[in-house]
Amino acid sequence: MLADKQINAMTKTFAFPEINKRIRDFEKKHERQPNSVCLLAVSKGQDLEKIKAAYDAGQHSFGENYLQEALSKIEALSDLNIEWHFIGNLQRNKTKKIAEHFSWVQSVSSKQIAKRLNDHRPENLPPLNICIEINLDHEASKSGIEPAELTQLAKYCMTLPRLKLRGIMLIPPPHDNLDAQCKIFHQAYLLFESLRDLNLPIDTLSMGMSRDFEAAIAEGSTMVRIGSALFGERF
């Protein structure tokens, strides 16, 4: 992984070329298909100028955790062709605005939330892309469903016409050891494959962040969510 000094130095000019190169290098190192992993820039807590600079550098997919912060950015940057992903905790009273303003929601963890997103998705927009968030470490303070609930929720989401199930998302507990990171990411990969074995048309395994994206790529991630290694400190 990049040392903190390297990260801080790169983020002064935005680290997109370097991060993209590292993603491609990790694909090659771990025998993944070239360009099989995409980058989601996590822009929560980042100002508009950094997001614009990232966009100009070729990054068009951005992830936000907090609705009000995201809505102000979406409005201010409405002239840019940005694909916005909601990756934060989903609250029932915010599903309408999220369904109206985002292209993706990666943190679906109940039938109730899925149904509300479906019902609030405007007819003039394409179906809302969603991922089901998995809680593999059983942390009570963390959102996401238990692995045993995945198949039932996935099949339910497939019945909702205004949603498009794309796959699963994972936020693992922090580990500095590559082997420990790989172990939990492999569990998520097996869950992802279990849905594919049911012939569900999914294509997205969203896992891996700034400090563990090599392990995620090694274990089958198709989308890494990187913030601090790209932008530096948040405001």
PyRosetta script that sets phi, psi and omega in degrees:
from pyrosetta import init, pose_from_sequence

init()
pose = pose_from_sequence("MLADKQINAMTKTFAFPEINKRIRDFEKKHERQPNSVCLLAVSKGQDLEKIKAAYDAGQHSFGENYLQEALSKIEALSDLNIEWHFIGNLQRNKTKKIAEHFSWVQSVSSKQIAKRLNDHRPENLPPLNICIEINLDHEASKSGIEPAELTQLAKYCMTLPRLKLRGIMLIPPPHDNLDAQCKIFHQAYLLFESLRDLNLPIDTLSMGMSRDFEAAIAEGSTMVRIGSALFGERF")
pose.set_psi(1, 163.1)
pose.set_omega(1, 179.1)
pose.set_phi(2, -73.6)
pose.set_psi(2, 138.1)
pose.set_omega(2, 173.3)
pose.set_phi(3, -69.6)
pose.set_psi(3, 155.0)
pose.set_omega(3, -178.1)
pose.set_phi(4, -55.9)
pose.set_psi(4, -40.1)
pose.set_omega(4, -178.9)
pose.set_phi(5, -63.9)
pose.set_psi(5, -39.0)
pose.set_omega(5, 177.9)
pose.set_phi(6, -64.6)
pose.set_psi(6, -44.0)
pose.set_omega(6, 179.8)
pose.set_phi(7, -61.0)
pose.set_psi(7, -47.7)
pose.set_omega(7, -178.2)
pose.set_phi(8, -62.4)
pose.set_psi(8, -39.3)
pose.set_omega(8, -179.8)
pose.set_phi(9, -66.4)
pose.set_psi(9, -42.5)
pose.set_omega(9, -177.0)
pose.set_phi(10, -69.5)
pose.set_psi(10, -36.5)
pose.set_omega(10, -173.9)
pose.set_phi(11, -70.5)
pose.set_psi(11, -11.0)
pose.set_omega(11, 173.8)
pose.set_phi(12, -64.6)
pose.set_psi(12, -30.2)
pose.set_omega(12, 178.3)
pose.set_phi(13, -117.6)
pose.set_psi(13, 12.9)
pose.set_omega(13, -177.8)
pose.set_phi(14, 70.4)
pose.set_psi(14, 130.3)
pose.set_omega(14, -166.8)
pose.set_phi(15, -96.1)
pose.set_psi(15, 21.9)
pose.set_omega(15, -173.9)
pose.set_phi(16, -63.0)
pose.set_psi(16, -45.9)
pose.set_omega(16, 177.8)
pose.set_phi(17, -60.4)
pose.set_psi(17, -41.7)
pose.set_omega(17, -179.0)
pose.set_phi(18, -67.8)
pose.set_psi(18, -46.0)
pose.set_omega(18, -179.8)
pose.set_phi(19, -63.7)
pose.set_psi(19, -43.3)
pose.set_omega(19, 178.4)
pose.set_phi(20, -62.1)
pose.set_psi(20, -39.0)
pose.set_omega(20, 177.7)
pose.set_phi(21, -63.7)
pose.set_psi(21, -41.2)
pose.set_omega(21, -179.6)
pose.set_phi(22, -65.9)
pose.set_psi(22, -38.3)
pose.set_omega(22, 176.5)
pose.set_phi(23, -59.8)
pose.set_psi(23, -47.1)
pose.set_omega(23, -180.0)
pose.set_phi(24, -65.3)
pose.set_psi(24, -37.8)
pose.set_omega(24, 178.2)
pose.set_phi(25, -64.4)
pose.set_psi(25, -40.3)
pose.set_omega(25, 179.1)
pose.set_phi(26, -68.6)
pose.set_psi(26, -35.7)
pose.set_omega(26, 174.4)
pose.set_phi(27, -56.8)
pose.set_psi(27, -47.3)
pose.set_omega(27, -178.8)
pose.set_phi(28, -66.3)
pose.set_psi(28, -44.7)
pose.set_omega(28, -177.9)
pose.set_phi(29, -60.2)
pose.set_psi(29, -38.8)
pose.set_omega(29, -175.1)
pose.set_phi(30, -103.5)
pose.set_psi(30, 19.1)
pose.set_omega(30, 171.7)
pose.set_phi(31, 59.3)
pose.set_psi(31, 41.3)
pose.set_omega(31, 171.9)
pose.set_phi(32, -92.0)
pose.set_psi(32, 158.1)
pose.set_omega(32, 175.3)
pose.set_phi(33, -64.7)
pose.set_psi(33, 140.7)
pose.set_omega(33, 178.1)
pose.set_phi(34, -58.4)
pose.set_psi(34, 137.4)
pose.set_omega(34, 177.7)
pose.set_phi(35, 62.5)
pose.set_psi(35, 27.7)
pose.set_omega(35, 178.3)
pose.set_phi(36, -89.3)
pose.set_psi(36, -6.6)
pose.set_omega(36, -180.0)
pose.set_phi(37, -118.3)
pose.set_psi(37, 125.7)
pose.set_omega(37, 178.5)
pose.set_phi(38, -103.8)
pose.set_psi(38, 160.8)
pose.set_omega(38, -176.9)
pose.set_phi(39, -107.6)
pose.set_psi(39, 125.8)
pose.set_omega(39, 169.8)
pose.set_phi(40, -106.0)
pose.set_psi(40, 118.6)
pose.set_omega(40, 179.6)
pose.set_phi(41, -83.0)
pose.set_psi(41, 117.4)
pose.set_omega(41, -179.7)
pose.set_phi(42, -84.7)
pose.set_psi(42, 108.1)
pose.set_omega(42, -170.5)
pose.set_phi(43, -103.9)
pose.set_psi(43, 11.0)
pose.set_omega(43, 177.6)
pose.set_phi(44, -60.7)
pose.set_psi(44, 138.2)
pose.set_omega(44, 178.8)
pose.set_phi(45, 72.3)
pose.set_psi(45, 11.2)
pose.set_omega(45, 178.7)
pose.set_phi(46, -110.1)
pose.set_psi(46, 147.5)
pose.set_omega(46, -176.2)
pose.set_phi(47, -82.4)
pose.set_psi(47, 169.1)
pose.set_omega(47, -175.0)
pose.set_phi(48, -63.2)
pose.set_psi(48, -35.2)
pose.set_omega(48, -177.6)
pose.set_phi(49, -65.0)
pose.set_psi(49, -38.2)
pose.set_omega(49, 177.3)
pose.set_phi(50, -66.4)
pose.set_psi(50, -39.9)
pose.set_omega(50, 179.0)
pose.set_phi(51, -65.6)
pose.set_psi(51, -42.5)
pose.set_omega(51, 177.5)
pose.set_phi(52, -61.4)
pose.set_psi(52, -42.6)
pose.set_omega(52, 179.6)
pose.set_phi(53, -63.5)
pose.set_psi(53, -40.3)
pose.set_omega(53, 177.4)
pose.set_phi(54, -64.0)
pose.set_psi(54, -42.0)
pose.set_omega(54, 179.1)
pose.set_phi(55, -61.3)
pose.set_psi(55, -45.2)
pose.set_omega(55, 179.8)
pose.set_phi(56, -64.2)
pose.set_psi(56, -26.1)
pose.set_omega(56, 177.6)
pose.set_phi(57, -80.4)
pose.set_psi(57, -4.7)
pose.set_omega(57, 175.9)
pose.set_phi(58, 111.1)
pose.set_psi(58, 4.3)
pose.set_omega(58, 179.7)
pose.set_phi(59, -94.6)
pose.set_psi(59, 118.0)
pose.set_omega(59, -174.3)
pose.set_phi(60, -116.7)
pose.set_psi(60, -1.1)
pose.set_omega(60, 178.6)
pose.set_phi(61, -114.0)
pose.set_psi(61, 125.7)
pose.set_omega(61, -175.8)
pose.set_phi(62, -131.9)
pose.set_psi(62, 142.9)
pose.set_omega(62, -179.6)
pose.set_phi(63, -113.0)
pose.set_psi(63, 136.1)
pose.set_omega(63, 179.8)
pose.set_phi(64, -127.2)
pose.set_psi(64, 145.9)
pose.set_omega(64, -178.2)
pose.set_phi(65, -102.4)
pose.set_psi(65, -26.5)
pose.set_omega(65, -171.2)
pose.set_phi(66, -120.1)
pose.set_psi(66, 124.3)
pose.set_omega(66, -169.1)
pose.set_phi(67, -60.8)
pose.set_psi(67, -51.6)
pose.set_omega(67, -174.7)
pose.set_phi(68, -62.9)
pose.set_psi(68, -42.4)
pose.set_omega(68, 176.3)
pose.set_phi(69, -60.4)
pose.set_psi(69, -43.2)
pose.set_omega(69, -178.3)
pose.set_phi(70, -65.2)
pose.set_psi(70, -42.6)
pose.set_omega(70, -177.3)
pose.set_phi(71, -61.3)
pose.set_psi(71, -38.1)
pose.set_omega(71, 179.2)
pose.set_phi(72, -66.7)
pose.set_psi(72, -37.0)
pose.set_omega(72, 177.9)
pose.set_phi(73, -70.0)
pose.set_psi(73, -42.3)
pose.set_omega(73, 179.9)
pose.set_phi(74, -59.6)
pose.set_psi(74, -42.2)
pose.set_omega(74, 178.6)
pose.set_phi(75, -67.5)
pose.set_psi(75, -46.0)
pose.set_omega(75, -177.2)
pose.set_phi(76, -65.7)
pose.set_psi(76, -28.7)
pose.set_omega(76, -176.4)
pose.set_phi(77, -110.2)
pose.set_psi(77, 25.5)
pose.set_omega(77, -174.7)
pose.set_phi(78, -65.3)
pose.set_psi(78, -17.3)
pose.set_omega(78, 178.9)
pose.set_phi(79, -81.2)
pose.set_psi(79, -8.2)
pose.set_omega(79, 179.4)
pose.set_phi(80, -99.2)
pose.set_psi(80, 147.8)
pose.set_omega(80, -178.6)
pose.set_phi(81, -86.1)
pose.set_psi(81, 69.8)
pose.set_omega(81, -176.9)
pose.set_phi(82, -96.9)
pose.set_psi(82, 137.7)
pose.set_omega(82, 172.1)
pose.set_phi(83, -96.5)
pose.set_psi(83, 111.5)
pose.set_omega(83, -175.4)
pose.set_phi(84, -95.2)
pose.set_psi(84, 131.2)
pose.set_omega(84, 177.6)
pose.set_phi(85, -113.5)
pose.set_psi(85, 130.1)
pose.set_omega(85, 171.1)
pose.set_phi(86, -92.5)
pose.set_psi(86, 122.4)
pose.set_omega(86, -174.6)
pose.set_phi(87, -123.5)
pose.set_psi(87, 9.0)
pose.set_omega(87, -177.9)
pose.set_phi(88, -95.6)
pose.set_psi(88, -177.1)
pose.set_omega(88, 178.9)
pose.set_phi(89, -65.1)
pose.set_psi(89, 132.1)
pose.set_omega(89, -176.9)
pose.set_phi(90, -93.3)
pose.set_psi(90, 125.7)
pose.set_omega(90, 175.0)
pose.set_phi(91, -110.8)
pose.set_psi(91, 142.6)
pose.set_omega(91, -174.6)
pose.set_phi(92, -54.3)
pose.set_psi(92, -40.8)
pose.set_omega(92, -174.7)
pose.set_phi(93, -75.4)
pose.set_psi(93, -2.2)
pose.set_omega(93, -179.4)
pose.set_phi(94, -113.1)
pose.set_psi(94, 0.8)
pose.set_omega(94, -175.5)
pose.set_phi(95, -65.7)
pose.set_psi(95, -32.8)
pose.set_omega(95, -178.0)
pose.set_phi(96, -63.7)
pose.set_psi(96, -50.8)
pose.set_omega(96, -179.3)
pose.set_phi(97, -64.4)
pose.set_psi(97, -38.3)
pose.set_omega(97, 179.2)
pose.set_phi(98, -65.0)
pose.set_psi(98, -45.3)
pose.set_omega(98, -179.6)
pose.set_phi(99, -63.6)
pose.set_psi(99, -29.0)
pose.set_omega(99, -177.3)
pose.set_phi(100, -81.9)
pose.set_psi(100, -26.1)
pose.set_omega(100, -167.3)
pose.set_phi(101, -118.7)
pose.set_psi(101, -8.6)
pose.set_omega(101, -176.9)
pose.set_phi(102, -113.2)
pose.set_psi(102, 155.1)
pose.set_omega(102, 174.3)
pose.set_phi(103, -91.3)
pose.set_psi(103, -28.3)
pose.set_omega(103, -178.9)
pose.set_phi(104, -133.4)
pose.set_psi(104, 148.0)
pose.set_omega(104, 166.4)
pose.set_phi(105, -129.7)
pose.set_psi(105, 119.9)
pose.set_omega(105, -173.8)
pose.set_phi(106, -102.2)
pose.set_psi(106, 4.8)
pose.set_omega(106, -171.1)
pose.set_phi(107, -124.8)
pose.set_psi(107, 37.9)
pose.set_omega(107, 177.4)
pose.set_phi(108, -75.0)
pose.set_psi(108, 130.0)
pose.set_omega(108, -176.1)
pose.set_phi(109, -141.6)
pose.set_psi(109, 16.9)
pose.set_omega(109, 176.1)
pose.set_phi(110, -161.1)
pose.set_psi(110, 157.4)
pose.set_omega(110, 175.2)
pose.set_phi(111, -63.3)
pose.set_psi(111, -38.5)
pose.set_omega(111, -178.0)
pose.set_phi(112, -61.5)
pose.set_psi(112, -45.2)
pose.set_omega(112, 179.1)
pose.set_phi(113, -65.9)
pose.set_psi(113, -43.7)
pose.set_omega(113, 179.1)
pose.set_phi(114, -59.1)
pose.set_psi(114, -43.9)
pose.set_omega(114, -179.3)
pose.set_phi(115, -64.1)
pose.set_psi(115, -41.5)
pose.set_omega(115, 179.8)
pose.set_phi(116, -66.0)
pose.set_psi(116, -40.9)
pose.set_omega(116, 176.8)
pose.set_phi(117, -62.3)
pose.set_psi(117, -42.9)
pose.set_omega(117, 178.0)
pose.set_phi(118, -60.9)
pose.set_psi(118, -47.1)
pose.set_omega(118, -175.6)
pose.set_phi(119, -68.4)
pose.set_psi(119, -27.6)
pose.set_omega(119, -177.7)
pose.set_phi(120, -95.4)
pose.set_psi(120, -4.9)
pose.set_omega(120, -179.8)
pose.set_phi(121, -71.8)
pose.set_psi(121, 120.4)
pose.set_omega(121, -177.7)
pose.set_phi(122, -61.1)
pose.set_psi(122, 143.0)
pose.set_omega(122, -178.2)
pose.set_phi(123, -66.2)
pose.set_psi(123, -25.1)
pose.set_omega(123, -178.0)
pose.set_phi(124, -81.8)
pose.set_psi(124, -2.6)
pose.set_omega(124, 177.6)
pose.set_phi(125, -107.2)
pose.set_psi(125, 155.1)
pose.set_omega(125, 175.2)
pose.set_phi(126, -63.1)
pose.set_psi(126, 161.3)
pose.set_omega(126, 174.6)
pose.set_phi(127, -52.3)
pose.set_psi(127, 145.4)
pose.set_omega(127, -178.1)
pose.set_phi(128, -77.0)
pose.set_psi(128, 123.1)
pose.set_omega(128, 176.0)
pose.set_phi(129, -71.2)
pose.set_psi(129, 132.5)
pose.set_omega(129, -179.5)
pose.set_phi(130, -134.3)
pose.set_psi(130, 151.5)
pose.set_omega(130, 167.4)
pose.set_phi(131, -121.5)
pose.set_psi(131, 148.0)
pose.set_omega(131, 174.9)
pose.set_phi(132, -92.2)
pose.set_psi(132, 126.3)
pose.set_omega(132, -180.0)
pose.set_phi(133, -84.3)
pose.set_psi(133, 131.9)
pose.set_omega(133, -179.1)
pose.set_phi(134, -105.4)
pose.set_psi(134, 137.4)
pose.set_omega(134, 174.5)
pose.set_phi(135, -108.5)
pose.set_psi(135, 90.6)
pose.set_omega(135, -174.6)
pose.set_phi(136, -78.7)
pose.set_psi(136, -26.3)
pose.set_omega(136, -175.6)
pose.set_phi(137, -97.6)
pose.set_psi(137, 6.9)
pose.set_omega(137, 172.1)
pose.set_phi(138, 59.6)
pose.set_psi(138, 33.5)
pose.set_omega(138, 178.7)
pose.set_phi(139, -78.7)
pose.set_psi(139, 123.3)
pose.set_omega(139, -178.7)
pose.set_phi(140, -64.5)
pose.set_psi(140, -29.1)
pose.set_omega(140, -177.7)
pose.set_phi(141, -81.9)
pose.set_psi(141, -4.9)
pose.set_omega(141, -175.0)
pose.set_phi(142, -108.4)
pose.set_psi(142, 142.3)
pose.set_omega(142, 177.0)
pose.set_phi(143, -77.1)
pose.set_psi(143, 173.3)
pose.set_omega(143, -178.7)
pose.set_phi(144, 113.0)
pose.set_psi(144, 156.5)
pose.set_omega(144, -177.8)
pose.set_phi(145, -96.0)
pose.set_psi(145, 160.1)
pose.set_omega(145, 173.3)
pose.set_phi(146, -70.7)
pose.set_psi(146, 146.8)
pose.set_omega(146, -179.3)
pose.set_phi(147, -53.5)
pose.set_psi(147, -35.3)
pose.set_omega(147, -178.2)
pose.set_phi(148, -65.2)
pose.set_psi(148, -19.2)
pose.set_omega(148, -178.2)
pose.set_phi(149, -92.2)
pose.set_psi(149, -5.7)
pose.set_omega(149, -170.3)
pose.set_phi(150, -62.9)
pose.set_psi(150, -49.9)
pose.set_omega(150, -174.7)
pose.set_phi(151, -60.2)
pose.set_psi(151, -44.3)
pose.set_omega(151, -178.7)
pose.set_phi(152, -63.0)
pose.set_psi(152, -44.1)
pose.set_omega(152, -179.9)
pose.set_phi(153, -67.5)
pose.set_psi(153, -40.3)
pose.set_omega(153, 179.6)
pose.set_phi(154, -61.4)
pose.set_psi(154, -44.9)
pose.set_omega(154, 179.1)
pose.set_phi(155, -63.8)
pose.set_psi(155, -36.9)
pose.set_omega(155, 178.0)
pose.set_phi(156, -65.2)
pose.set_psi(156, -44.5)
pose.set_omega(156, -179.7)
pose.set_phi(157, -60.3)
pose.set_psi(157, -32.3)
pose.set_omega(157, 179.4)
pose.set_phi(158, -66.4)
pose.set_psi(158, -17.9)
pose.set_omega(158, 179.3)
pose.set_phi(159, -86.9)
pose.set_psi(159, -7.2)
pose.set_omega(159, -175.0)
pose.set_phi(160, -94.7)
pose.set_psi(160, 113.9)
pose.set_omega(160, -169.5)
pose.set_phi(161, -69.9)
pose.set_psi(161, -21.5)
pose.set_omega(161, -178.2)
pose.set_phi(162, -95.1)
pose.set_psi(162, 6.7)
pose.set_omega(162, 175.4)
pose.set_phi(163, -118.7)
pose.set_psi(163, 150.6)
pose.set_omega(163, 174.4)
pose.set_phi(164, -127.1)
pose.set_psi(164, 106.7)
pose.set_omega(164, 179.9)
pose.set_phi(165, -70.1)
pose.set_psi(165, 122.4)
pose.set_omega(165, -178.4)
pose.set_phi(166, -106.3)
pose.set_psi(166, -25.3)
pose.set_omega(166, 179.9)
pose.set_phi(167, 160.3)
pose.set_psi(167, -144.8)
pose.set_omega(167, -177.5)
pose.set_phi(168, -130.0)
pose.set_psi(168, 160.0)
pose.set_omega(168, 179.8)
pose.set_phi(169, -130.6)
pose.set_psi(169, 146.5)
pose.set_omega(169, -178.8)
pose.set_phi(170, -137.0)
pose.set_psi(170, 135.6)
pose.set_omega(170, 167.3)
pose.set_phi(171, -117.0)
pose.set_psi(171, 100.3)
pose.set_omega(171, -174.7)
pose.set_phi(172, -81.7)
pose.set_psi(172, 165.2)
pose.set_omega(172, 171.4)
pose.set_phi(173, -66.6)
pose.set_psi(173, 151.3)
pose.set_omega(173, -177.8)
pose.set_phi(174, -70.0)
pose.set_psi(174, 133.0)
pose.set_omega(174, 173.8)
pose.set_phi(175, -137.1)
pose.set_psi(175, 138.1)
pose.set_omega(175, 175.8)
pose.set_phi(176, -89.1)
pose.set_psi(176, -17.6)
pose.set_omega(176, -176.3)
pose.set_phi(177, -88.5)
pose.set_psi(177, 128.0)
pose.set_omega(177, -177.1)
pose.set_phi(178, -60.3)
pose.set_psi(178, -40.8)
pose.set_omega(178, -178.9)
pose.set_phi(179, -64.1)
pose.set_psi(179, -40.8)
pose.set_omega(179, 178.2)
pose.set_phi(180, -65.7)
pose.set_psi(180, -39.3)
pose.set_omega(180, 176.3)
pose.set_phi(181, -62.0)
pose.set_psi(181, -46.3)
pose.set_omega(181, -178.3)
pose.set_phi(182, -62.0)
pose.set_psi(182, -37.0)
pose.set_omega(182, -176.5)
pose.set_phi(183, -60.7)
pose.set_psi(183, -46.9)
pose.set_omega(183, -177.9)
pose.set_phi(184, -75.3)
pose.set_psi(184, -34.0)
pose.set_omega(184, 176.7)
pose.set_phi(185, -65.7)
pose.set_psi(185, -33.8)
pose.set_omega(185, 178.2)
pose.set_phi(186, -65.3)
pose.set_psi(186, -35.6)
pose.set_omega(186, 176.2)
pose.set_phi(187, -60.8)
pose.set_psi(187, -42.5)
pose.set_omega(187, 178.5)
pose.set_phi(188, -65.2)
pose.set_psi(188, -38.7)
pose.set_omega(188, 178.0)
pose.set_phi(189, -61.5)
pose.set_psi(189, -40.9)
pose.set_omega(189, 179.1)
pose.set_phi(190, -64.4)
pose.set_psi(190, -36.8)
pose.set_omega(190, 176.2)
pose.set_phi(191, -66.0)
pose.set_psi(191, -41.7)
pose.set_omega(191, 177.2)
pose.set_phi(192, -59.5)
pose.set_psi(192, -45.6)
pose.set_omega(192, 180.0)
pose.set_phi(193, -66.8)
pose.set_psi(193, -30.3)
pose.set_omega(193, 178.5)
pose.set_phi(194, -64.3)
pose.set_psi(194, -33.2)
pose.set_omega(194, 176.1)
pose.set_phi(195, -73.5)
pose.set_psi(195, -38.6)
pose.set_omega(195, 176.8)
pose.set_phi(196, -64.2)
pose.set_psi(196, -33.6)
pose.set_omega(196, 177.3)
pose.set_phi(197, -65.1)
pose.set_psi(197, -21.7)
pose.set_omega(197, 176.1)
pose.set_phi(198, -87.1)
pose.set_psi(198, 6.5)
pose.set_omega(198, 179.9)
pose.set_phi(199, 66.0)
pose.set_psi(199, 27.1)
pose.set_omega(199, 172.3)
pose.set_phi(200, -77.3)
pose.set_psi(200, 135.7)
pose.set_omega(200, -173.0)
pose.set_phi(201, -80.8)
pose.set_psi(201, 65.0)
pose.set_omega(201, -177.9)
pose.set_phi(202, -103.7)
pose.set_psi(202, 154.2)
pose.set_omega(202, -176.8)
pose.set_phi(203, -143.2)
pose.set_psi(203, 3.5)
pose.set_omega(203, -171.3)
pose.set_phi(204, -125.6)
pose.set_psi(204, 122.2)
pose.set_omega(204, 171.6)
pose.set_phi(205, -118.3)
pose.set_psi(205, 97.4)
pose.set_omega(205, -173.0)
pose.set_phi(206, -92.3)
pose.set_psi(206, 102.4)
pose.set_omega(206, 178.8)
pose.set_phi(207, -159.4)
pose.set_psi(207, 149.3)
pose.set_omega(207, -177.5)
pose.set_phi(208, 109.0)
pose.set_psi(208, 126.8)
pose.set_omega(208, 178.7)
pose.set_phi(209, -128.5)
pose.set_psi(209, -167.0)
pose.set_omega(209, -168.8)
pose.set_phi(210, -54.1)
pose.set_psi(210, -40.2)
pose.set_omega(210, -172.5)
pose.set_phi(211, -99.3)
pose.set_psi(211, 0.6)
pose.set_omega(211, -178.9)
pose.set_phi(212, -141.6)
pose.set_psi(212, 20.3)
pose.set_omega(212, -172.8)
pose.set_phi(213, -74.5)
pose.set_psi(213, -20.1)
pose.set_omega(213, 173.7)
pose.set_phi(214, -63.7)
pose.set_psi(214, -47.6)
pose.set_omega(214, 179.9)
pose.set_phi(215, -61.0)
pose.set_psi(215, -40.0)
pose.set_omega(215, 179.5)
pose.set_phi(216, -62.5)
pose.set_psi(216, -43.9)
pose.set_omega(216, 178.4)
pose.set_phi(217, -64.6)
pose.set_psi(217, -39.8)
pose.set_omega(217, 178.3)
pose.set_phi(218, -60.0)
pose.set_psi(218, -30.3)
pose.set_omega(218, -175.0)
pose.set_phi(219, -104.0)
pose.set_psi(219, 15.2)
pose.set_omega(219, 169.0)
pose.set_phi(220, 107.4)
pose.set_psi(220, 7.0)
pose.set_omega(220, 178.3)
pose.set_phi(221, -57.2)
pose.set_psi(221, 142.8)
pose.set_omega(221, 172.8)
pose.set_phi(222, -110.1)
pose.set_psi(222, -8.5)
pose.set_omega(222, 179.3)
pose.set_phi(223, -148.0)
pose.set_psi(223, 121.4)
pose.set_omega(223, 175.9)
pose.set_phi(224, -105.8)
pose.set_psi(224, 139.4)
pose.set_omega(224, -176.2)
pose.set_phi(225, -108.6)
pose.set_psi(225, 106.4)
pose.set_omega(225, -171.8)
pose.set_phi(226, -122.7)
pose.set_psi(226, 129.2)
pose.set_omega(226, -179.5)
pose.set_phi(227, -120.1)
pose.set_psi(227, -71.7)
pose.set_omega(227, -172.1)
pose.set_phi(228, -62.8)
pose.set_psi(228, -35.1)
pose.set_omega(228, 179.4)
pose.set_phi(229, -69.6)
pose.set_psi(229, -16.6)
pose.set_omega(229, 177.4)
pose.set_phi(230, -96.3)
pose.set_psi(230, -45.9)
pose.set_omega(230, -169.6)
pose.set_phi(231, -105.8)
pose.set_psi(231, -18.3)
pose.set_omega(231, -172.6)
pose.set_phi(232, 87.0)
pose.set_psi(232, -159.1)
pose.set_omega(232, -176.2)
pose.set_phi(233, -65.5)
pose.set_psi(233, 150.1)
pose.set_omega(233, 176.8)
pose.set_phi(234, -86.0)
pose.set_psi(234, 158.4)
pose.set_omega(234, 177.8)
pose.set_phi(235, -79.3)
pose.dump_pdb("model.pdb")
